[in-house]
Amino acid sequence: MTTPTESETTQEEPVVHILWINAGLSCDGDSVALTAATQPSIEEIALGALPGLPKIAVHWPLIDFECGPDKGADTFIEWFYKAERGELEPFVLVIEGSIPNESIKEEGYWSGFGNDPATGQPRTTSAWLDILAPRATAVLAVGTCATYGGIHAMAGNPTGAMGVADYLGWDYKSKAGLPIVNVPGCPIQPDNLSETILYLLYQVAGQAPMIPLDEALRPTWLFGATVHEGCDRAGYYEQGQFATEYGSPKCLVKIGCWGPVVKCNVPKRGWINGIGGCPNVGGICIGCTMPGFPDKFMPFMDEPPGARVSSMASGAYGGVIRALRGITARKLDKEPKWRKKGDLATGYKSSW
């Protein structure tokens, strides 16, 4: 009997790769936002510092500072070619930026990422999506541009821009049976993105159930409630008290806030370490996490349709509520009468 060698008994720990393409039509704001994530941070994910995480290799332009497109310590784009050749398994494909329609023009291209090795010509972002999406274990669209088209998909745009699900199909499933996962935001809330990445990594590692998504493919635990439901100013709405100018602490609906109908957790979660968030710091919600953004929410800063009726009703109801609460508050805003020098006036009787 022969003794197995060390190389035969030692198995390499499997690596889950994250391939990040930020070559869609985008401002890279979602990548920048992710650097501010704290729950968890991208560093904790990349270093595998969280319990149960598989070994992770992140191929993301913002942190691959030693790599060049085809020079440096490592050739950045070679990892994407490896995935194309089937040499990378498993991997999560992350898309940032909207996908332009490359078929609506006679020449040139709207957006690209590296070159096609066979031709030496630029390879379009949509071509990369065609190649890598069927090979990916999971496909994650980050930011409103990648999820629903965003600013670039406004009516009249020349690029025919669309979201990843519009391009691949809303019923698209990865080879692991996972639907496209959309995490919208313009830019994205940092922890919403890092938490979703973490969930997908645990799922790829077999340590989490199927990710729960709503009809717009958003994680339900992040986008299951409206801005209004988590807003610090919601009490003013109930009392019929509305801001008429910026700087007021009251409800912002009458100066353009869409919070009562927009699915987003930013007021509840804050922006960085629980601090900030649009209405928390006096900014109106313009609906950037919604599939209809921006067309259905324009013009910004105008009172939303329906807000006038609802605010009038709230104003009438709130006026009564404020009066009743005022009566109660005046009674409760005083000390009890027995707190004075002299005989007790509480009705207390000694039993002995």
LINRA-V157582 format. One record per residue. N is the residue number from 1. RES is the residue in one small letter. OMEGA is omega in whole degrees, 0 to 359 (NA if undefined). Layout:
N:RES:OMEGA + N:RES:OMEGA
//
This chain:
1:m:179 + 2:t:179 + 3:t:179 + 4:p:177 + 5:t:180 + 6:e:181 + 7:s:180 + 8:e:183 + 9:t:181 + 10:t:177 + 11:q:178 + 12:e:178 + 13:e:181 + 14:p:182 + 15:v:172 + 16:v:182 + 17:h:171 + 18:i:178 + 19:l:187 + 20:w:176 + 21:i:177 + 22:n:184 + 23:a:171 + 24:g:176 + 25:l:190 + 26:s:175 + 27:c:184 + 28:d:182 + 29:g:180 + 30:d:174 + 31:s:180 + 32:v:180 + 33:a:183 + 34:l:179 + 35:t:180 + 36:a:182 + 37:a:179 + 38:t:185 + 39:q:359 + 40:p:174 + 41:s:178 + 42:i:177 + 43:e:179 + 44:e:179 + 45:i:184 + 46:a:182 + 47:l:180 + 48:g:186 + 49:a:182 + 50:l:185 + 51:p:174 + 52:g:180 + 53:l:171 + 54:p:176 + 55:k:187 + 56:i:170 + 57:a:185 + 58:v:178 + 59:h:189 + 60:w:186 + 61:p:185 + 62:l:182 + 63:i:176 + 64:d:187 + 65:f:179 + 66:e:187 + 67:c:172 + 68:g:178 + 69:p:175 + 70:d:179 + 71:k:176 + 72:g:182 + 73:a:181 + 74:d:177 + 75:t:188 + 76:f:188 + 77:i:179 + 78:e:179 + 79:w:179 + 80:f:175 + 81:y:177 + 82:k:178 + 83:a:178 + 84:e:181 + 85:r:180 + 86:g:183 + 87:e:182 + 88:l:185 + 89:e:356 + 90:p:174 + 91:f:175 + 92:v:180 + 93:l:179 + 94:v:179 + 95:i:176 + 96:e:181 + 97:g:181 + 98:s:183 + 99:i:180 + 100:p:177 + 101:n:184 + 102:e:184 + 103:s:187 + 104:i:179 + 105:k:184 + 106:e:183 + 107:e:179 + 108:g:179 + 109:y:182 + 110:w:180 + 111:s:182 + 112:g:184 + 113:f:180 + 114:g:182 + 115:n:172 + 116:d:183 + 117:p:183 + 118:a:186 + 119:t:185 + 120:g:180 + 121:q:179 + 122:p:177 + 123:r:183 + 124:t:177 + 125:t:180 + 126:s:177 + 127:a:176 + 128:w:179 + 129:l:178 + 130:d:185 + 131:i:190 + 132:l:183 + 133:a:179 + 134:p:181 + 135:r:186 + 136:a:173 + 137:t:177 + 138:a:177 + 139:v:183 + 140:l:176 + 141:a:185 + 142:v:181 + 143:g:185 + 144:t:179 + 145:c:181 + 146:a:184 + 147:t:186 + 148:y:179 + 149:g:174 + 150:g:184 + 151:i:185 + 152:h:182 + 153:a:178 + 154:m:177 + 155:a:179 + 156:g:181 + 157:n:184 + 158:p:187 + 159:t:185 + 160:g:186 + 161:a:181 + 162:m:176 + 163:g:181 + 164:v:181 + 165:a:175 + 166:d:183 + 167:y:184 + 168:l:184 + 169:g:184 + 170:w:178 + 171:d:183 + 172:y:175 + 173:k:176 + 174:s:181 + 175:k:176 + 176:a:179 + 177:g:180 + 178:l:173 + 179:p:171 + 180:i:178 + 181:v:180 + 182:n:172 + 183:v:186 + 184:p:179 + 185:g:184 + 186:c:0 + 187:p:183 + 188:i:173 + 189:q:190 + 190:p:184 + 191:d:175 + 192:n:181 + 193:l:183 + 194:s:180 + 195:e:178 + 196:t:176 + 197:i:180 + 198:l:179 + 199:y:181 + 200:l:178 + 201:l:176 + 202:y:180 + 203:q:177 + 204:v:180 + 205:a:179 + 206:g:184 + 207:q:178 + 208:a:177 + 209:p:179 + 210:m:182 + 211:i:181 + 212:p:183 + 213:l:175 + 214:d:185 + 215:e:177 + 216:a:177 + 217:l:175 + 218:r:174 + 219:p:188 + 220:t:182 + 221:w:179 + 222:l:187 + 223:f:181 + 224:g:181 + 225:a:181 + 226:t:174 + 227:v:184 + 228:h:183 + 229:e:178 + 230:g:188 + 231:c:177 + 232:d:185 + 233:r:186 + 234:a:179 + 235:g:178 + 236:y:177 + 237:y:181 + 238:e:181 + 239:q:178 + 240:g:181 + 241:q:188 + 242:f:176 + 243:a:175 + 244:t:177 + 245:e:179 + 246:y:183 + 247:g:178 + 248:s:177 + 249:p:187 + 250:k:182 + 251:c:188 + 252:l:186 + 253:v:186 + 254:k:176 + 255:i:169 + 256:g:184 + 257:c:178 + 258:w:186 + 259:g:183 + 260:p:183 + 261:v:185 + 262:v:179 + 263:k:182 + 264:c:183 + 265:n:186 + 266:v:179 + 267:p:180 + 268:k:186 + 269:r:187 + 270:g:182 + 271:w:177 + 272:i:180 + 273:n:178 + 274:g:182 + 275:i:175 + 276:g:187 + 277:g:194 + 278:c:183 + 279:p:179 + 280:n:182 + 281:v:174 + 282:g:180 + 283:g:178 + 284:i:173 + 285:c:179 + 286:i:172 + 287:g:189 + 288:c:178 + 289:t:186 + 290:m:180 + 291:p:182 + 292:g:181 + 293:f:2 + 294:p:191 + 295:d:186 + 296:k:183 + 297:f:181 + 298:m:357 + 299:p:178 + 300:f:176 + 301:m:170 + 302:d:179 + 303:e:183 + 304:p:175 + 305:p:182 + 306:g:181 + 307:a:181 + 308:r:180 + 309:v:183 + 310:s:180 + 311:s:175 + 312:m:179 + 313:a:179 + 314:s:179 + 315:g:180 + 316:a:180 + 317:y:182 + 318:g:179 + 319:g:178 + 320:v:181 + 321:i:180 + 322:r:180 + 323:a:180 + 324:l:179 + 325:r:178 + 326:g:178 + 327:i:180 + 328:t:182 + 329:a:180 + 330:r:177 + 331:k:185 + 332:l:184 + 333:d:179 + 334:k:177 + 335:e:174 + 336:p:187 + 337:k:182 + 338:w:179 + 339:r:179 + 340:k:181 + 341:k:178 + 342:g:182 + 343:d:175 + 344:l:179 + 345:a:185 + 346:t:184 + 347:g:181 + 348:y:176 + 349:k:179 + 350:s:179 + 351:s:180 + 352:w:NA
//
